[in-house]
Amino acid sequence: MIRDITLGQFFPGNSVIHRLDPRMKIILTVVFIVFIFLAESAVSYALMFLAVVLLLIISKLPLKPVLRGIKPIMFIIVFTAVINIFWTKGDHLLVEWKFIHIYAEGLLFAFYMVLRIVCLITGTSILLTYTTSPINLTDGIEQLLAPLKKIKLPVHEFSMMMSIALRFIPTLIEETDKIMNAQKARGADFTSGSLLRRAKALIPVLIPLFVSSIRRADDLATAMECRCYRGGSGRTRMKSLKYKALDFIFLFITVLMCAGVVLINIYLPVLVV
Amino acid sequence: MSEAFIKVENVCFSYKDDNDEDIPVLKNVSFEIQKGEFVVVLGHNGSGKSTLAKLLNMILAPASGKIVIDGLDITSDQMTDDEVYSVRQRIGMVFQNPDNQLVSSVVEEDVAFGPENLGVEPEEIRKRVDGALAEVGMTEFARHSPAQLSGGQKQRVAIAGIIAMLPECIVFDEATSMLDPSGRKDVMRAIEKLNKEKGITVIHITHNMNEAVNADRVIVINEGHVCMNNKPKAVFSNVSKLHQIGLDVPQVTELIYELKKYGITLPSDIIDIDEGAEALASLFG
């Protein structure tokens, strides 16, 4: 059961999106989010949907797992749709039954909102988590935030912590599994009883896990010291990040789309029904 | 004879227990290690052998005594930070648990960690990483995550991470004790290759007697004392003394020892299986 947890699932590959500089991908993601929130009319929504489909195609990601990524937010999607369908008032009444009034505008809004959320989630996941290895991601964050070092923020330490956390996720999952099995072999029951009972049953798993994690941290600190780790100063990187022409082309296209949406908003005002 | 590479003189070390009382771990330990030697340190749990390893690259400092590495007294108060890091670069260390010493979620990034800390140029790091991975036979796993590797493979990655720092000596602190037999064999082969081909001084701490057979020298530590320091043959021929301090001898040696008890005349310095077989065969003419 515990193995199903995937955090920041990454699909290795060599597509154009994979090859983008992680720093640029973070910037692009921010611009893309702005783009999505600027979209107001049918034309912009179409453009937004097209952009996500294009991203999916050039990233060469398998369709299924990308769609599965929407599952965790299904509740939010359904909730938004319901709210929009029942609470939007308009001119074109479709259904009227007791206190329920459904307008055509409501259906359309619901559709737009759902489209917006789906595009937001899949678009940003394709740009970042699906195509960027965790290590590149933390590198990108570290370098983007590098200016903050001037105001004494521990940017390097923060990114080191993140990459070590990522490194140890599989190790700790394995360890949890092992401890759970050991407790099961001693008669522990994790699957029945009330929620409180089950939560209590987890205590004998968590305590050994914490103890062993602290021990691991101690070992790792010693090993890092032995390998001359002394924080970020004087440290070089094997792979230094460099912006390529491709990165700027993508930035240009995304900014252009943003500008396009703004123009559409001004000159082609909201087209509803 | 030239000056020894590592010189440990009358070193004492103690831990504090919960009541703030000193628990002595090492008592007046002295030995020398020459450049290029393959030294195995034996001792059972709690004998102070891991503490000894941590003293050599300044993770711990001795309470008294002197440790000199290549003419540099690392126990002096005047050690600068740069000197400390240079000692750690020259004396690499591989630990027991392969999982707890890998920093990065990509094998080659992990190997690059040491040289990156030393401030080596990127192209040079690339070269060292590729070289180090080839050295331990892990080139094809360069882009893998450590989570996908077996214990022996992880340990070889850890070794590559140390080699990439171009050390002169590597201390293996029970580096094989958590591995399965095949992983252990691979790691031992990598260690022996480093010693023979690259001339790296190896200090191998273990409680597996069979790994001590091919060493240049064996140092036995018991209750904080160096109780034997000699060639493997000389150490293992002293079966009763080893048994006394709770250590085993290689299986062949044990067999010969038991046979001799029954009055069968056999040489007492057999530590190698082939040697043992020959000696037994010669009994039957």
Contacts between the chains, C-beta under 8 A, distances in Angstrom:
chain1	res1	chain2	res2	distance
A	12	B	143	7.9
A	133	B	105	7.9
A	133	B	106	7.1
A	134	B	105	6.0
A	135	B	104	6.3
A	135	B	105	5.8
A	135	B	106	5.6
A	135	B	109	5.8
A	163	B	103	7.8
A	163	B	104	6.5
A	163	B	105	7.0
A	164	B	103	6.5
A	166	B	105	5.5
A	167	B	102	7.0
A	167	B	103	6.6
A	167	B	104	6.0
A	167	B	105	4.4
A	167	B	146	7.3
A	170	B	145	7.2
A	170	B	147	3.7
A	171	B	99	5.3
A	171	B	147	6.6
A	174	B	147	7.8
A	216	B	97	7.8
A	216	B	99	7.3
A	216	B	100	4.9
A	219	B	95	6.5
A	219	B	97	6.1
A	219	B	100	3.7
A	219	B	101	6.9
A	220	B	100	5.3
A	220	B	101	6.7
A	220	B	103	7.2
A	222	B	54	7.6
A	222	B	59	5.8
A	222	B	95	7.4
A	223	B	93	7.7
A	223	B	95	5.8
A	223	B	100	6.6
A	223	B	101	3.7
A	223	B	103	7.7
A	224	B	103	6.3
A	224	B	113	7.9
A	225	B	59	6.2
A	225	B	88	7.4
A	226	B	57	6.0
A	226	B	59	6.6
A	226	B	88	5.9
A	226	B	92	7.1
A	226	B	93	4.5
A	227	B	88	7.5
A	227	B	92	7.9
A	227	B	103	7.9
A	227	B	113	5.9
A	227	B	114	4.2
A	227	B	117	6.0
A	227	B	161	6.6
A	227	B	162	7.4
A	227	B	165	6.8
A	228	B	85	4.9
A	228	B	88	5.2
A	228	B	89	5.8
A	228	B	114	6.4
A	228	B	117	4.3
A	228	B	118	5.6
A	228	B	165	7.2
A	229	B	113	7.5
A	229	B	117	5.0
A	230	B	81	7.9
A	230	B	85	7.0
A	230	B	117	6.6
A	234	B	119	4.8
A	235	B	116	5.5
A	235	B	117	5.8
A	235	B	119	6.5
A	236	B	115	7.8
A	236	B	116	5.5
A	236	B	119	5.2
A	236	B	120	6.1
A	236	B	121	6.7
A	236	B	122	6.2
A	236	B	125	7.0
A	237	B	112	8.0
A	237	B	116	5.9
A	237	B	122	6.6
A	238	B	108	7.7
A	238	B	109	7.1
A	238	B	112	4.0
A	238	B	115	7.5
A	238	B	116	6.3
A	238	B	122	5.7
A	238	B	125	4.2
A	238	B	126	5.9
A	238	B	129	6.5
A	239	B	122	7.2
A	240	B	122	5.7
